[in-house]
Amino acid sequence: MDYNLLLDNLTNPALLFFVLGIIAVYLKSDLEIPPNSSKFISLYLLFAIGFKGGQELSHETFTTEIVWTMIFGILISLSIPLYTFFILKRRLNVYDAGAIAAAYGSVSAVTFVTAVSYLESQQLILHGHMVAIMALMESPAIIMGLLLISFFNKNASHEINKMKVLKHSFTNGSVLLILGSLVIGYLASAKQAEGIKPFTNDLFKGFLAIFLLDMGLTSGKKLKAFFSFGWFPALFAFFIPLFNGSLIAFLSTYLIEDEVNRFVFAVLAASASYIAVPAAMKISVPKANPGLYLPMALAITFPVNITIGMPIYFMIVQNC
């Protein structure tokens, strides 16, 4: 492993603000980000990454390779819930196993945003179509998780409102905003985009740092109760993302030439949703325990990915 790369990532200001948030909770500080401000920053990050992705996409030629990368992304989103569900079902009930499997098959928009920042630190630029692929990977995992719950629990099929979940997986606010911003960025001319560049580009890293501070505060609060469930969920949340990310970083060499795309796929495969999936499961599978899948995705998998995960995936991509 490139230890300089790892050290550089560990001293990244955005990550250190995340750590500061956790420390603040354990020091019982009254530090907090107002909920409305936190929501605004979330919306800003999704808008900025979608718009910039649309601008990049407008300069790309739509090829069969892009079509294949989209199919590859959907297949990742469908396959991860399949094998993780059976690992989880050995220790957890069907409802929790299905919800967690869906979370790990789906993607984290914030981890994606952090990966974009990581690429920029390596003087690399994200390809616009990867933003669309990230949004496409949200829904298949949710649907697969619900199918697994329905299949392995006869009573569950009567409790899941399939139409509501299907609709929510496509109209979820984060998915809709990032796709909408992607389209708007694609349609806007370079001259029009230049007018809002100070907002979409220059402020991005500052807002990301404040958002990660808020994520740290949230994670610190959830960690206290989480460990009452034993060590299995914590170990799963630590090792599975590293396995998923490393596996996809390696397998993608046979399908995708571009190193940036391969790295982004590895990060997406390693990430776990803590926005879209919890919202969908709250509607469709109320028996699934959010006290399990939320801390797993947010308090363990997210920091694992942004500290040691990304340097590992980047190293595999560069050396395979």
N, C-alpha and C positions, 0 to 999 in steps of 0.2 A: 504494500500500500504506500501511496505517496503521503508521507507524514506531514510534509509542508502543506499539502492540499487540505488534509484533515485539520491541521492547526489553524489554517486560514479560515476554514468554515466554522470552527469552534469559537473563533474570536470575531466572527461577523456581528456587527452591532444589532442586527435584527434578532439573531439568536440570543444574544446577551440580554436583550429586553424581555424575551420570553422567560429566561432564567430569573430575571429580576422580578417578574410577576409571581413566579412560584415562591421565591424567597419572601416577597411581601406578604403572601398568605401565611407562611409559617412564622413570620415575625408579628402576625396579627396587626398589620398596618391597616389604616383606613384608606389606602390607595385604591382607587377604582376608576374605571372608564365609564362614564354615563352610558346607559343602554342605547339611547338614541344616537350618540356619537359612535358607539361601536357598530351599530347597524349601518350608519352612513359610511364608515370606513370599509366595511365588508362590501357594500354596494359599489363603492369607488374602485376597490381592487378588481372586482369582477368586470366592471365597466372598462377600466383602463386596459386590462389584459385582453379583453374581447376586442376592443377598438384597435389596439396595436396589432393584434392577430389578423384582423380584417384588412388592415393596411398592408401587412406582409402578404396576405393571401391574394390581394389585388395585383401583386407583382409576380405571382407564381403562375405557371402554366399547368392547367388541370390535366394530369396524366393517369395512366393505368396504375402507376406506382402509388399515387395518392389514394386511389380506390382500394388497392390492396392493403394499404396502411389502415384505412377505415375499417375494413373487414377484420384485420388483425386485432384492432382495438376492441371491437365488439366481441370477438372470440375470447380475448383475455377476460373481459368483463363477465362473460358467461361461464368460463371454465373455473375461475378462482372460487366462486361460491360452491361449486360442485365438490371439490376435494376438501375444502376447509369445513364444509358442513359435516362431513363424516368424521373428521377429526374432532370437531366440537361436540358432536352428538354422543360421543363416548363418555363425556363428563357433564354435559348440560342437557336441559330439556329441549324438545324440538323447537319451541318458540324462540328461545334464546339462541340456539344454534343457527336457525334460519336468519334471524335478524343480524347476528354477528357476521355470518357468511356473506350476506348481502352488503354489509358495510365494507368488508374487505374486498369484495368484488367490484364495488363502485369506487369512485375516486374522490379525492379531496381537492377542491378548487384552490384552497389556501396553500396546500403542499405544492400544487402545480405552479402557483404564483411564486412561491419561494424557489422552485426549480428554475423558473425564468430568471430570477435575480441571480441565482447560482451560475447559470450559463453566461449571463452578462459579466460576472466577475472573471470568467474564463475567456472573455472577449469573443463569445459565440452568440449567435442570434437565433431565436426561435423561429421555426417556419410556421406561417400563418395557419396552415391546415391542421396543425396539431391542436390548436384551440378548439376547432370544430370536433376533432376526434375526442378530446377531453370531455366535451359536453355530451357526445354520443355515448360515452362509456358510463354515464350516470344511471340510465334507466335499465339496461339489460340485467344488471346484477340484482336490482330490486325485484324485477319480475321473476328471475331465477330463484331468489330466496323465498318468495311467496309460493312458487310452485313446489319447492322442496318441503316447505311446511305443510302444504295441502296434501302432498303425496304421502308423507310419513306420519301424518296425524289426521285420522279420518274426521275427527270433530272440527279440525281447523278450517276445512273447506267451507263450512257454514258460517264461520266467524269472519272470514276475510271478504271485504267488499272489493272485489277485483277491479270493477270499473273505476271506482274512486282512486284506487292506487295507480292504475294504468294512466289515468288522466293526470294525477299529481306528479307522476314520474316525468311527464313531458312538459307540464306547466309550472313545475317547481320554480320559485323565484330566481334562484341562482342559475339554473339551466337557461331560463328564458332571458335573463339579463345578459349572460355571456354570449348566447347565440344572437340575440338582438344587436348587441354591441359589435359582434363579429360582422354581421350583415351591414350595419351602418358604416363601420370602418372600411368595409369592402367597397361600398358605394361612394364614399367620400373621396374627393380628389386630393392629391398630395398638397395642394395649396390650401384647401379647406382644413385638412388635418393639421397643417402647420399652425393654424390659428389656435388650436387647443393643445398643442404639444406641451407647453409649460405645465398644463394640468395633468395630462395623461402620462408624461414621461418624467419631468423634473421632480414632481412631488411624490412619485411612486414609492421610492425606498423609505422616505420619511413616514408615510402612511403605513407601509408594511411593518415598520418597527413598532409603531404605536399599536397596531392590530395584534402583533405577536405579544406585546406586553399584556394586552387584554386576554389573549389565549393562555398566557402563563397564569394570570389571576384565576381564570376559569378552571384550568387544569389542577392547580394547587388545591382548590376547594373540593374537587371531585375525587382526588387521590385518597383523601382521608377515609372515606367510606368504602372505597373500591377494594382495598386489601382484605376486607372481611369475607370476600368470596373465595379466599384461598389463592394459591400461587399459580394454578393452571391458567386462568385468564391473563395474568400478567406475563407469564412465559410465552403464551400464544401471541400476545400483542407485541412482544419484543422480537421473537424469532421469525414469525410468519412473514412480516413485511420484508425482512432481509432476504429470506428465501425467495419470495415472489419477485422482488426487484432484481436479485442476482440471476435468477432463472431466466427472466425475460430479457435482461441485458445480454445474456449468453445466446438464447434461442433466436433473438432478433437478428443476429449476424447472418442467419441463413435466408432472411427475408428482406432486410432493409440495409442499404449501404450507408446512408447518412448517419454519422455518429450522434448528432444532436437529436434526431428523431428517436434513435435507439435509447439514448439516455432518458428522454422524456417518457417513452413507453415504460422503461424500468421504474421510474418514479411513480407513474400512474398505477402500475401494477402493485407497487409496494404500499401505496397510500390507502387510507380507509376513510370513508365518508362519515362526517359527523354533523352534516347539515341536511342533505337530501334524504338519506336513509332514515335517520331518526324521525324526521317529519313524516315520511311515508309509513313507517312502522307504528307510529303513534295513531295514525288513522286506521291502519289495517290489522295490526297484530298487537292490540293493547296488552296482551299477556306477556309479551317480550319485555324484559327488564332493561330500561334505559340506564339504570345504575351500573349495568355491565358494559353494554356496547359503546356508550358515550365515553367513559373514561379510558377504555381500551384504545379507541381510535384517537382521542384527543390528548390524553395525558401520557400515553406510552408510545404508540405508533408514530404520532406526529413528531415528537422530539427525537425519536430514534432515527427517523428518516432524515431530518434536517441536520443532525449532528454526524452520525457515522454512516448512515445509509447512502446519501448522495455521493460522498467521496468513493465509496465502494463501487456503486453502479458506474460512476464515471471512469474508474480505473478499469473495470471489466470491459466497458465499451471501447476504451482506447487500446486495450491489449488483445482483444479477440478479433 
